[in-house]
Amino acid sequence: MEIRDLSRFFRHLRSTSLPLALVLTTALSATGCSRPTTLQEVRDVGVLHVITRVAPSIYYEGRDAPTGYDYELASRFAEELGVELRVRVAEDNTEILSVLSRNYAHIGLAGMAEQPDFESRYRAVPIGVQAQSVVVYNRDFPRPASLADLGGETLHLLADSNHEHLIADDPEGTQVHRHIHPGLDAAGLLARVETGEIAYAAVSSNELDLNHVYFPMVKEGFALGEPRDLVWLFPIAQDETLANAAKDFLERARDNGSMAQLAERFYGHLDRLNYVGARTFMHHVENRLPKYQSLFQNYARDIDLDWRLLAAIGYQESHWRPNAVSPTGVRGLMMLTRTTASYIGINNRLDPEESIEGGARYFKMVHAKIPERIPEPDRTWFALASYNVGFGHLEDARRLTESAGRNPDRWMDVKEFLPLLAQKEWYTKTRFGYARGHEPVVYVQNIRRYYDVLTRITEPDQPKPDADQEVVWLDRQSEEAAAQTASPETPGPDLRAALPPELGMIPPTL
């Protein structure tokens, strides 16, 4: 799979002054051959060209490789065709539609539903996910129940979204002022609603679902129309063969369950950071933890780590289930990737002892990469974030923090900037690009709370920390010392609204 910069692609195309299909047609005419079908062209050349944009629902760089619902489907489609998938990343839907209109890509992955004017420009193939346009608002503003309630107000939209024609076709003829934001993505638009910078916006329901937990001040007002199928788009200049092959492939994926598995992976776990309540946790402490407690203790001791922190990581990753398996290939009690397991010498990720040993080794390696000048417990919080999102993305957030005049060595500052890695206006300025930056923030918060509970219920077992211990035992004194060094002028955001309400009864370590 090859990913290329779109500007380079356009420079090449401008040098030819012709769409790829026309270049091929000219060459074939010169040799006296008839032009093959689009599907045959793809197979003959051995490449499927896809144009897309970065979004958690479509395509993004994961911890080890590109991923996303549409991307995974397209990758499997290319594999079935026996060709290479080449992904080119556009700035937004406007650019995707422009590329397709000029027949400069085979398929467009835009996260859009079919629109009235598409029939004459593109062929559309449903991809098994439905979404509807929804109006959201900041909870400090009046809740709208229909477009009529927005008369005289401004509704903010993304460029070339699914919503514009629904507003224009309002049967009541309500005059709603529309403000288009071509430079933003859904996360950026929701972030502005969250702060109250804008009061009302329209987004796709699937993108709201993927982001809503991170924006507690955003509320859903009403839906614009009914749910509709999201589609892949094919240039109308192509014949129907490639689109029909994609349709057949997607129908088989639906029938054999692989499409449902992908949908579960990307859309079925949207409450993953919120669904574990205190009762469930305590039940697992009583029934699951005893099976693995000695393993956590032994391997945590090897790396001078409080075993309860290692256990808390394991619980966040798998709920202490040794046979946990993700569709991405992450598996085991500590949910290690195949790459990580191979690197640290773990052969069987589903063996609980090997998994815990591997998780301990990997955490020690991650922790060692965090600069030694960062004091504990912040150094451990950074290590946890790096364990989740990757060291490169963490460094990007620290650079953003420093550029804003905040302290890149302090977790309470950096955790405010990690979520910006999910917004195009920010991640395009970083080295490693897009990341689901909210997740490591909540990941660290959850682990700290699980650790806090484990510490209280196992306090008699707590060993005394050595004076030269690298990873501190994260005791109350360390927490209080960190709090005393924090500047009262720059408090971190209150994340409790984005955490399980059941965990509100547990005093957080933050």
C-alpha positions in Angstrom: 0.0 0.0 0.0 1.4 3.4 -1.0 0.4 6.8 0.3 1.5 9.8 -1.6 1.1 13.5 -1.2 -1.7 14.8 -3.3 0.1 17.9 -4.5 2.8 15.7 -6.1 0.1 13.7 -7.8 -1.5 16.8 -9.3 1.9 18.1 -10.5 2.3 14.8 -12.4 -1.2 15.1 -13.8 -0.7 18.7 -14.9 2.5 17.6 -16.7 0.4 15.2 -18.8 -2.5 17.7 -19.2 -4.8 14.7 -19.5 -6.7 12.4 -17.1 -5.1 9.0 -16.6 -8.0 7.2 -18.4 -7.5 9.5 -21.5 -3.8 8.9 -21.5 -4.4 5.1 -21.6 -7.0 5.5 -24.3 -4.6 7.4 -26.5 -1.9 4.8 -26.0 -4.3 2.0 -26.8 -5.6 3.8 -29.9 -2.0 4.2 -31.2 -1.5 0.4 -31.0 -4.8 -0.4 -32.5 -6.2 -2.1 -29.4 -9.7 -1.6 -28.1 -9.9 0.1 -24.7 -10.4 -2.3 -21.8 -13.0 -1.8 -19.1 -12.1 0.2 -16.0 -12.0 -3.0 -13.9 -9.6 -4.6 -16.5 -7.4 -1.4 -16.5 -7.1 -1.6 -12.7 -6.1 -5.2 -12.9 -3.7 -4.7 -15.8 -1.9 -1.8 -14.2 -2.1 -3.4 -10.7 -3.1 -0.3 -8.8 -6.3 0.9 -7.3 -6.2 4.7 -6.8 -8.3 6.1 -3.9 -8.8 9.7 -2.9 -9.9 10.3 0.7 -9.6 12.7 3.7 -8.4 12.2 7.2 -11.3 11.4 9.6 -11.7 8.8 12.3 -14.7 7.4 10.4 -12.8 7.1 7.1 -9.0 7.0 7.2 -6.2 7.9 9.6 -2.8 6.7 10.7 -3.2 4.2 13.5 -0.6 3.2 16.0 1.1 0.8 13.6 -0.6 1.3 10.2 -3.3 3.2 8.3 -6.8 2.4 9.4 -10.4 3.6 9.3 -13.7 1.9 8.3 -13.6 3.0 4.7 -9.9 2.4 4.4 -10.1 -1.1 5.7 -12.9 -1.9 3.3 -11.0 -0.4 0.4 -7.8 -2.3 1.4 -9.8 -5.6 1.3 -11.3 -4.7 -2.0 -7.9 -4.1 -3.5 -6.7 -7.4 -2.1 -9.6 -9.2 -3.7 -8.8 -7.6 -7.0 -5.1 -8.6 -6.6 -3.9 -5.0 -6.9 -2.0 -2.5 -4.8 -4.0 0.2 -3.0 -2.7 3.7 -3.4 -4.2 6.3 -1.1 -4.0 10.0 -1.7 -5.1 12.3 1.0 -7.2 15.4 0.2 -7.8 18.5 2.3 -11.5 18.1 2.4 -14.6 16.8 0.5 -14.4 19.7 -2.0 -11.0 18.5 -3.2 -12.2 14.8 -3.3 -15.2 15.7 -5.5 -13.0 17.8 -7.7 -10.5 14.9 -8.2 -13.3 12.5 -9.0 -15.0 15.0 -11.4 -11.8 15.0 -13.4 -11.4 11.2 -13.3 -8.1 11.4 -11.5 -8.9 8.6 -9.0 -10.9 5.4 -9.2 -12.8 5.8 -5.9 -13.6 8.6 -3.5 -13.9 7.9 0.2 -15.6 11.1 1.5 -18.0 9.9 4.2 -20.9 11.3 2.2 -24.4 10.2 1.4 -25.7 10.4 -2.1 -27.0 13.8 -3.0 -29.5 15.0 -5.7 -26.8 16.3 -8.0 -24.6 13.3 -7.8 -26.4 11.2 -10.4 -24.9 13.1 -13.3 -21.4 13.3 -11.8 -20.7 10.1 -9.9 -21.7 6.5 -9.4 -22.5 5.7 -5.8 -22.1 2.4 -4.0 -23.4 2.0 -0.3 -20.8 0.9 2.2 -23.0 -0.5 5.0 -23.1 2.5 7.3 -26.0 4.9 7.6 -25.8 8.4 9.0 -28.1 11.4 9.2 -27.5 15.1 9.4 -28.0 16.4 12.9 -28.0 19.9 14.3 -26.0 20.3 17.5 -25.8 23.2 19.9 -23.9 24.5 22.9 -25.9 23.7 26.0 -25.8 27.3 27.2 -27.9 28.3 24.2 -31.6 27.5 23.6 -32.2 24.0 22.3 -33.6 24.1 18.7 -36.3 21.5 17.8 -36.5 22.3 14.1 -35.1 24.7 11.4 -37.9 27.1 12.3 -36.2 27.6 15.7 -33.1 28.7 13.9 -34.8 31.5 12.0 -32.4 34.5 12.2 -29.6 32.3 13.6 -26.4 31.1 11.9 -25.9 27.4 11.3 -22.3 26.4 10.8 -21.4 23.7 8.2 -18.4 22.0 6.7 -17.7 22.5 3.1 -19.4 20.0 0.7 -21.2 18.3 3.6 -24.4 16.2 3.5 -26.4 18.9 5.0 -26.6 21.9 2.7 -29.3 20.6 0.4 -31.4 19.5 3.3 -31.5 23.0 4.6 -32.2 24.5 1.2 -35.0 22.0 0.6 -36.8 22.8 3.9 -40.5 22.6 3.1 -41.3 25.5 5.5 -38.9 27.8 3.7 -37.1 28.8 6.9 -34.4 31.4 6.3 -31.3 30.1 8.1 -28.0 31.8 7.7 -25.4 29.3 6.7 -21.7 29.8 7.4 -19.4 27.3 5.6 -16.0 26.4 7.1 -13.8 25.0 4.4 -10.7 24.8 6.6 -12.3 22.7 9.4 -13.2 19.1 10.0 -16.0 17.7 12.2 -13.8 17.7 15.3 -12.8 21.3 14.7 -16.4 22.4 14.3 -17.6 20.5 17.4 -14.7 22.1 19.4 -16.0 25.5 18.5 -19.5 24.6 19.6 -18.0 23.2 22.8 -16.4 26.5 23.7 -19.5 28.5 22.7 -17.6 30.3 19.9 -20.5 29.2 17.8 -23.9 28.2 19.0 -25.3 25.9 16.3 -23.8 23.5 13.7 -24.8 20.6 11.5 -22.7 17.4 11.4 -23.1 13.8 10.3 -24.4 11.6 13.1 -21.6 9.1 12.7 -19.0 11.8 13.1 -20.9 13.1 16.1 -21.0 9.6 17.6 -17.2 9.2 17.2 -16.5 12.6 18.8 -19.3 13.3 21.2 -17.8 11.9 24.4 -15.0 14.5 24.1 -17.3 17.5 23.9 -19.6 17.5 27.0 -21.0 21.0 26.3 -22.3 19.9 22.8 -25.9 18.6 22.8 -27.9 17.1 19.9 -30.8 19.3 18.9 -32.7 17.6 16.0 -32.2 15.6 12.9 -32.3 16.9 9.4 -34.1 14.2 7.4 -33.8 10.4 7.8 -30.7 8.2 8.0 -29.1 7.6 4.7 -26.5 5.2 3.3 -22.9 6.5 3.2 -21.4 5.7 -0.2 -18.2 5.3 -2.2 -18.1 7.6 -5.2 -16.8 6.6 -8.6 -16.3 9.1 -11.6 -19.1 9.0 -14.1 -16.4 9.0 -16.8 -15.6 5.4 -15.8 -17.7 2.6 -17.1 -19.7 0.6 -14.5 -17.4 -2.4 -14.2 -15.3 -1.2 -11.2 -18.4 0.2 -9.4 -20.2 -3.1 -10.0 -17.2 -5.1 -8.7 -17.2 -2.9 -5.5 -20.9 -3.4 -5.1 -20.6 -7.2 -5.4 -17.6 -7.2 -2.9 -19.5 -5.1 -0.4 -22.6 -7.3 -0.6 -20.4 -10.3 0.1 -18.8 -8.5 3.0 -22.2 -7.8 4.4 -23.4 -11.4 3.9 -20.3 -13.1 5.4 -20.3 -10.8 8.5 -16.9 -9.1 7.8 -18.7 -5.8 7.3 -20.5 -6.1 10.6 -17.2 -6.9 12.2 -15.6 -3.7 10.9 -18.7 -1.7 11.9 -18.4 -3.1 15.4 -14.7 -2.2 15.5 -15.1 1.4 14.5 -18.7 2.2 15.6 -19.7 -0.4 18.1 -17.2 0.6 20.8 -18.0 4.3 21.0 -18.6 4.0 24.7 -15.4 2.1 25.3 -14.0 4.8 27.5 -17.2 5.2 29.4 -18.9 1.9 29.9 -17.0 0.5 32.8 -18.7 1.4 36.1 -17.4 1.0 39.6 -19.6 -2.1 40.2 -18.3 -3.9 37.2 -14.8 -3.0 38.1 -15.2 -4.3 41.7 -16.8 -7.5 40.4 -13.8 -8.1 38.2 -11.4 -7.3 41.1 -13.0 -10.1 43.1 -13.4 -12.7 40.3 -10.7 -12.0 37.7 -7.8 -10.3 39.4 -6.9 -13.1 41.8 -6.0 -15.3 38.8 -3.4 -12.9 37.6 -2.4 -10.9 40.7 0.8 -12.8 41.3 1.8 -12.3 37.7 1.3 -8.6 37.9 3.3 -8.5 41.2 6.2 -10.6 39.8 6.7 -8.8 36.5 6.0 -5.3 38.0 8.7 -6.0 40.6 11.2 -6.8 37.8 10.8 -3.3 36.4 10.4 -1.5 39.8 6.8 -0.6 39.2 3.8 -0.7 41.5 2.0 -3.9 40.4 -1.4 -2.2 40.8 -0.4 0.3 38.0 0.4 -2.6 35.7 -2.8 -4.2 36.7 -4.7 -1.0 36.0 -3.2 -0.9 32.5 -4.3 -4.5 31.9 -7.8 -3.7 33.0 -8.1 -0.7 30.8 -6.8 -2.7 27.9 -8.8 -6.0 28.2 -10.8 -6.1 31.5 -8.2 -8.8 32.5 -9.4 -11.1 29.7 -6.4 -13.2 28.4 -8.2 -14.2 25.2 -9.2 -10.6 24.2 -8.8 -10.1 20.5 -9.3 -7.0 18.4 -10.1 -7.0 14.6 -6.9 -4.9 14.2 -4.7 -7.8 15.4 -4.2 -6.4 18.9 -4.7 -9.3 21.4 -4.2 -10.7 24.9 -4.6 -9.4 28.4 -2.3 -6.5 27.7 -3.6 -6.1 24.1 -0.2 -6.1 22.5 0.2 -5.6 18.7 2.0 -8.3 16.7 4.8 -5.8 16.1 5.3 -5.0 19.7 5.2 -8.6 20.8 7.8 -9.6 18.2 10.0 -6.7 19.2 10.1 -7.6 22.9 10.3 -11.3 22.3 6.8 -12.5 23.2 5.6 -15.5 21.2 2.1 -16.2 22.5 0.1 -13.0 23.2 -2.9 -15.0 24.4 -0.9 -16.6 27.2 -1.6 -14.4 30.2 1.8 -14.7 31.7 3.6 -13.8 28.4 1.2 -11.0 27.8 1.7 -9.5 31.3 5.5 -9.9 31.0 5.3 -8.3 27.5 3.2 -5.4 28.8 5.6 -4.8 31.6 8.6 -4.8 29.4 7.0 -2.6 26.8 5.9 -0.1 29.5 9.4 0.1 30.9 10.7 0.8 27.4 8.1 3.5 26.8 8.8 5.0 30.2 12.5 5.1 29.5 11.9 7.3 26.4 10.2 10.0 28.4 12.9 12.7 29.3 14.4 12.1 32.7 14.1 15.8 33.6 10.3 15.3 33.8 9.5 14.6 37.5 7.2 11.9 38.7 4.3 11.3 38.7 4.1 13.3 35.4 6.7 11.1 33.8 4.5 8.1 34.3 1.4 9.9 33.0 3.4 10.7 29.8 4.5 7.1 29.6 0.9 5.9 29.8 -0.2 8.4 27.1 2.7 7.2 24.9 1.8 3.5 25.6 -1.7 4.4 24.2 -1.1 6.8 21.3 2.5 6.4 20.5 5.6 8.4 21.4 5.6 10.5 18.2 2.1 11.8 18.7 2.9 12.6 22.4 5.9 14.6 21.3 3.8 16.5 18.8 1.4 17.5 21.6 4.3 18.5 23.8 5.6 20.8 21.0 2.2 22.3 20.6 2.1 22.9 24.3 5.5 24.6 24.3 4.6 26.8 21.3 1.6 28.0 23.2 3.8 29.2 26.1 2.8 26.3 28.4 5.0 23.7 30.1 5.6 20.7 27.8 7.0 18.7 30.8 3.8 18.9 32.8 0.9 16.6 32.2 -1.8 19.0 33.2 -0.7 21.3 30.4 0.0 18.7 27.7 -3.3 16.9 28.2 -5.1 20.1 27.0 -3.2 19.9 23.7 -3.4 16.2 22.9 -7.0 16.5 21.7 -5.9 19.1 19.1 -4.2 16.3 17.2 -7.7 15.2 16.0 -8.3 18.6 14.4 -6.9 19.3 10.9 -6.0 22.9 11.7 -3.5 21.6 14.3 -2.3 18.1 13.2 -1.2 19.5 9.8 1.4 21.5 11.7 2.8 18.4 13.4 5.4 15.9 12.4 3.3 12.7 12.9 -0.1 14.1 11.9 -3.6 13.0 12.9 -4.2 11.1 16.1 -7.3 10.4 18.2 -5.8 12.7 20.7 -8.7 12.6 23.2 -8.2 8.9 23.8 -4.8 9.0 25.6 -6.2 11.8 27.9 -9.2 9.6 29.0 -7.0 6.5 28.9 -4.6 8.0 31.5 -7.5 9.3 33.6 -9.2 5.9 33.6 -6.0 4.1 34.6 -5.3 6.6 37.4 -8.8 5.9 38.8 -8.5 2.2 38.6 -5.0 2.4 40.2 -6.5 4.6 43.0 -9.1 2.0 43.8 -6.6 -0.9 43.7 -4.3 1.0 46.0 -7.0 1.6 48.6 -8.3 -1.9 48.6 -4.8 -3.5 48.7 -3.0 -0.9 50.9 -1.5 -3.4 53.3 0.3 -5.0 50.4 1.9 -1.8 49.2 5.7 -2.1 49.2 7.9 0.7 50.3 9.5 2.6 47.4 13.3 2.6 47.0 14.9 6.0 47.1 16.4 5.6 43.6 13.3 3.9 42.1 12.7 5.1 38.5 8.9 4.8 38.4 7.5 6.2 41.5 4.8 4.4 43.5 2.4 7.2 42.7 1.4 7.7 46.4 -0.6 10.5 47.8 2.4 12.5 48.8 3.6 12.6 45.2 0.2 13.7 44.0 0.1 16.5 46.5 3.6 17.6 45.6 2.7 17.7 42.0 -0.4 19.7 42.8 1.6 22.2 44.7 3.9 22.8 41.8 1.0 23.3 39.4 0.3 26.9 38.4 -3.2 28.0 39.6 -3.4 30.3 36.6 -3.4 27.4 34.2 -5.7 24.7 35.4 -6.4 21.7 33.2 -9.9 21.0 31.9 -12.3 19.0 34.0 -12.6 15.7 32.3 -15.1 14.2 34.7 -18.0 15.0 32.3 -16.4 12.7 29.7 -16.0 9.8 32.2 -18.4 7.1 33.4 -20.9 8.7 35.8 -20.5 5.5 38.0 -16.9 6.4 38.5 -17.8 9.8 39.9 -18.2 8.2 43.4 -14.5 7.2 43.3 -12.2 10.1 44.3 -10.0 10.7 41.3 -6.2 11.0 41.7 -6.3 14.2 39.5 
